[in-house]
Amino acid sequence: MKTRDQEYASKVVKNVSAVKETLNEDDRNRYGAMAHQLPILIRSAGMAQALAFLETRDTHGHKQLLIDLAATVGLPGTLVQKARSAELNEYMQLTRQVMAALLWYKRFTQSILDIKASDVVKDANLAPAPEPQTNAKEAEKR
């Protein structure tokens, strides 16, 4: 019998390897970047909102990550709906499963797709708000 992490690792390595073979470079980069950013988005906005955001993205890389993630946690085609309708205990358990799977996606996008956290270009909708501009006189006062 395998542990949940062993199952996830096995599924994720196959999924990420398939992405490397089938998607173009832009979509591979989007897939990998979102694999890095999605755990942060889940922590800040919640899983249902983060998955809904991912579902609305218009690129094949983003859509493929959602499809792969759903299959990894055993809810192919129903993950987003399940996140929206689950009771609290089930929602919390599902969030833990998704976060555990995303850890493997992050690791394998680093090793297989060669996408590093420092290389991830922030999606405009996920980027933090820009710092307010100050003029030189205000900067001198500080």
N, C-alpha and C positions, 0 to 999 in steps of 0.2 A: 504494500500500500504506500502511495506517495503522499507527501504533505501537500497542502494547498500551494505553498510557494514552489514546490517542484513542478506541480501541474501548470501553474502560471508561467514559470520559466520555460517549460517545454513548449507551451502554446505560443508564447510571445516570441521566442527565437524563430519559430516557423513563420509567424506573421511578419516580423520585421525583415526576415530574409526574403520573403515574397515581395514585400514593398521595394526592397533594393532591386529586385529583378524586374518588376512590372511598372513602377511609377517613374515618371521623368524626374529630373533633378529638382525642379522647383517644388513638385508635389512631395518628393522625399524630404526636402528641407522643411516644408510646412508640417508634414507628419511628425518629424523629429522635434521641431520647435514646439509644437503643441503638446507632444509627449512630455516635454520639459515644463511647459507653462500650465498645463491642466491641473496638476496637484495644487499649485498656488491658487489658481482660480477657484478650485473646489474649497480650499480652506477659507478664502475670503468671501465668496459669494454663496457657497453651498453647492452640493452635488447636483440637485435638480436644475438650478440656474446655470451652472457650468456646462452641463450636458446639453441643455437647451441652446446655449450659446454655440457650442460645437456643432450642434445639429443645423444651425442656421448658416454656418460657414459655407461658402460657395465653391470650395476647391476640392478636388478629388483626394488630396492628402488628408484634409481634415475629416472628410466623410469616411475615408478608409480607416482612420484611427478610431472613430466611433464604432464602426462595424467590427473591427478587430477587438476593441475593448469589450464590447457587448458579448462577443463569442467567448472571450477569455473568461469572463465571470459567469458564463453559462446562461446568458439571457440574449441570445442572438435576435435582433430585431425588436426587442421589447425593453431594453435597458432604460431608455429615456422615459417611456410610459411607466415603468415600474418605479423609477425615481420620483415621478410625479404623484403616484397613487399609494405608495407604501405607507403603512403605519409607522410611527416613530421608531420602534425597536427594529423593525425590518429595514427602515431607511438608514439607521445608524450602522447596521450590519452590512448593508449594501455599500455604504460609503467606505467602510473599512476594506471590503473586498476590492472595490474599484481603486482605492489608494494603494493597496498591496500589488495589484496588477500594474498600476502605473509606475511603480518603482522598477519593475522589470522592463517596462517599455522604455523608461528613461535610460536604464543601464544598456539595453540592447541597441537603442538608437545611437548611443555613444559609441559602442564597440562595432556594430555592423554598418551603420550609416555614417559613422564618423562625425556625429553632431555633438558638440560639447556645449555645456551650459553657457560658457563664455562667448560662444559663437552665435547663440540664439539671438536673432533680431526680433525685438519685441513687436508683436502685432499691435497696430495702432489702437485697437479697441482694448488691449490689455495693458498698454504702457501707462506708467504713472503720470499724473498731471505734471506739466513742466514747471520748473521753479519760476517764481515771479521775477521779472526783470527789475534790476535796480540800477540807478544811475551811479556815476562815479562818486558824486558827493555823498550819497547815502552809504555807499560802500566804505568810504573813508571814515564815516562816523562810527562804524561798527568796529 
